[in-house]
Amino acid sequence: TKKSQPEYIRVTVHPDFEKFGLEGFDEEFTSLLYRRVHDLAGCNDGLKVWLNKKVISSKGFKSFVNNIDPAPLVYKKLNSHFEIAVGAADSYTHLTFVNSICTYGGGTHLNFISSQIVKKLIDHIKAKENKNVTSSQITNNMCLYVNCLVQNPTFDSQSKETLTTKIPTTTTINNDVIKQIVASPLYEQILESSTTVKPKKSARTLNIPKLSDANLAGTNKSDECTLILTEGDSAKALAVSGLSILGRERYGVYPLRGKMLNVRDANIDQIEKNAEVSNLRKIIGNGEQLRYGKVMIMCDQDYDGSHIKGLVLNMMHVYYPQLLSNNKIQIFITPIIKATRSNQTHHFYTIPQFQDWSHHNETKNYKIKYYKGLGTSTSQEAKEYFSKLNNHCIKVDVRSGDLDQLNMVFNKKHASLRKQWLSHLKQGTFLDYSHQVITLGDFINKELILFSHHDNVRSIPHLMDGLKPSQRKVLYTCFKKNKNEEIKVAQLSGSVSELTSYHHGEVSLQSTIVNMAQDYIGSNNLPLLVASGQFGTRLQGGKDAASARYIFTKLQPITRFIFHPSDDIILDYQTEENQSIEPIHYVPIIPMILVNGAEGMGTGWSTFIPTFNPLDIIDNILLKMQNKSMKFMNMYVRGFTGEIVHDSENSRFVTRGKIRVKDARHVVIEELPVGKWTEDYKEWLVDQDLKFTEHHSDTTVHFVVKFESEPGDDLIKLFKLESTISMSNMTLFDGDGLVKCDDPLDILSRFYDQRLAFYRSRRNHLIKSLIGEITLLVGKKLFLEHLVGGKENLKQFASLDRQDMIPYLKRIGVQSSDAGGDENDEKGFAHVLNLPIWNLNKMQIEKVTEQLEMRKSEMNELNKSDAMDLWKDDLTKLKSQLIKIFN
């Protein structure tokens, strides 16, 4: 410009109030704008900020916080990016800023500073005052102000209230800051709080959210009180309904938020930060003065409910062994399934119990109701349960060795023992709740073991189809509904629940659907579903997917080349709630477990399967068909531009990203190792206090990193651009249960033998089906030719009585379509008897003849080929589709 003043950018906003239905800025919004402008001035020393043509006076962050808090504060500018102020307060308060934006929720910058201050003060007080203080005794007396500049900050939401970016370790609280704090009122307040014994609140009154306390809890009648622990709020509502029968004097209710912490393996910090465990310890009490003498566990009767019961029993053993040893722990049971016929109702308290009953009874004559959770029960049913408390309340008796078994289940060091324990599980095992007392050992070995097995089933895929149960349910629904038209993910999850008796939350199911459609580098080599919308990217490893309400999906065109429709009829379908659901497993024509890989963590077992190129897999199958040795397959990640090397000595693959030197002071990172996501890597670069710029997209990586000095030679190691993919834990379900495979070729060999057997089954079924179709067409042709060939024949047939028609058809050569059935049954001749009158013409005869010749030709071709030929043909068709995708 020709003007002498420096260049600048002006942003002017003209709000369209009419569009938003407003007349102007309201008082609340105006106050927010004023607050933001003052924050901007306070966080930037030397910056002139005008508001309504007036300069806001600010002498920096120290002056800014002093205006907010006139009490004595310790101020320190730690470096060019961080400044803090610390003072005394009645309770922990904080005010933090990132790049002049107020982060009301705090975040990593607050935690990073406060944790350093707390640790150093604890150490100082221990050394100088010979006192032990807790972190809460320090934070509960402290107010903390933080102002920082963070490069490329990330937050937990769009509102930017909580910072999630890692803070470089170069920002430290030095001894000078601690000395100033020691000389401040904060230090005296901390010491005073550590020695002052605060008056205890009455043990009878607790201010804990959602607790419905027993009226006599905390009194001299505490031992008569029972605390009912429910699985969630809906179960609490059921318990409260039941308390109208029992009364509130001796019964309290507290809802658990899903699966509680495993306190046996948790460290002190985890336990202190876990609100649920802390609340429970307050509610029940400590030491000799317990507020409740009994605990009743009220959970869903499904597998996850069993796990929650186990976690509560585990906590009782750790904190209240006297309650467990003295049979003061009870389990409240409700039916998981009711089978009703007329006025007769059967109650089942475990799924295996119902399955055992259904094998010996005709369930189609019953109305089956599955109680998905305690919330399914009505208030009236709750009152019925509690009015017959002895029928639903089961005491837990501890016998010799039971506590050792409880330790085996929940101690993370005993994974090998859990494997042995699970290996002894027998088909049909269930806990009999017909008695009023069960042993802890029976609960562990007859109920908790079922959860652990089910945990493995839903976490570890099947070798044949590479799918976990939830994925199989999704695929079954798509096949059943013929989902070749786009459907919202949220709608598809509803269809899956309806068609497959899915008993878990739909959010989990929606996540499964999204994962099956994801195609970013490092996800699926060959997704089975189409991703229409934002299904997640490599930026955050798929976590950036849009809501299920906004994204659509359908079957990929290639999916039915892999899961051949001709196999549908030979699969072993399961039955639940009187409806046929998904098969035990599918039989794709290639082992999809090797194509898309898998990862899962169950109980005692876990798995990790790398991904491979489906074209390599097909080539190896064809080699095995020729009785030739299969070739080594290198790990393959579709779209990955880095390097993958096989480390045979350690049974693993090593993946490396791509980095190149741009000039003496810059390097360019163009690929990350497999499994490392762009945003995570960015945080690592920030943590190293490196300067960089970003030029990547949602599919590519491009960091330009600046150096103050030459970076050296081994850039891959320096920039952590290497990851290892192990092949030592390739565990899968098979017909014989869980099997641990040696390598990818071992998986391929196991798959080959079973898949070939299924091709034999398919061929036999196709032959049987064609024989049936040919029989029908031959009968139709004979019948039509007979009637159309002569008027006398038509007259004669038309004059027959009903009972004479089948003998007549047999005389002219028409056979029953019901092979092996009653040859005189009319159903076997419906293919001719039900022909419309307009089919009695020569044109129809020609049409039937053409169909008959086609079926005979198909039969001839089928007779010429064996099961292996069918497989080769399917592989050829699939390979032609894959070449279009992978080349």
Protein Blocks (a to p, Z undefined) as FASTA:
>chain_A
ZZfbdcdddddddddfklnopabdcfklmmmmmmmmmmmmmmmghiacdeehiacddebj
klmmmmmmmcccddddfblmbccdddddfbdcddddeehiacfkgpjklmmmmmmmmmmm
mmmmmmmnopacdfklmmmmcccddddddehiadfbfnopacfbdcdfklccdfklmmmm
mmpmklmmmmmmmmpccddddfkbccdehiacdfkgoiaklmmpccdddedjklmmmmmm
mmmmnopmlpccdddehjaddfklpcfklmmmmmklmmmmmmnogcjlcfbfbdcddddf
bfklmmmmmmmmmmmmmmmmmlmmnopaccddddfbdcdehjbccddfbfklmmmmmmmp
cfklpccdddfblklpcfklmmmmmmmmmlmmccddddehklmmmmmmmmmklmmmmmmm
mmmpcghiacdfkbfbdcfklmmmmmmmmmmmmmmmmmpccfklopafklmmmmmmmmmn
opabccdfklmmmmmmmmnopabdfklmmmmmmmmmpccehiafbdfbdcedjebifknn
opapccfklpccdddfklmmmmgfklmmmpccddeehiacddfbdcdfbdfklmnopadd
dehiacddddddfklmmmmmmmmmnopacdddddddehiabdcdddfknopadddddddd
fblmbccdfbdcehiafklmmmmmmmnopacddfbdfkbccdddddfbdebjblmlmnop
accddfklcccddfkopaddfblmlmmmmmmmmmmmmmmmmmmmmmmmmmmmmmmmmmmm
mmmmmmmmpmklmmmmmmpcfklmmmmmmmnopacfbghiafkbmklmmmmmmpcfklmc
fklmmmmmmmmmmmmmmmmmmmmpcfklmmmmmmmmmmmmmmmmmZZ
